[in-house]
């Protein structure tokens, strides 16, 4: 499972690298864009740091346009759905990937 924020999704270089990684990944692997997320949303900093700081850092957008709490919950749901699918060798539960866009 590869999940990218909006900024990383726009990078042709990163998308090509993910494509190469997917070629060597297990069947059922996928790459998704979590809409509204940026690099810093994949850690807890966007939950406790002021958003005006997180969205205006000079080198990386550390928080995307989405609500940090909703994005954190979506990441958790997605991770759990993929783990259950891997354990059960079945599909991901419908609705578990709300906010995710396949790439």
Secondary structure, DSSP 8 states (H G I E B T S, - for coil): -EEE-HHHHT-HHHHHHHHHHHHTS-TT--EEEETT--GGGGSTHHHHS-HHHHT--SSS--S-SS-HHHHHHHHHHHHHHHHHHHHHTS---TTTTTTEEE-
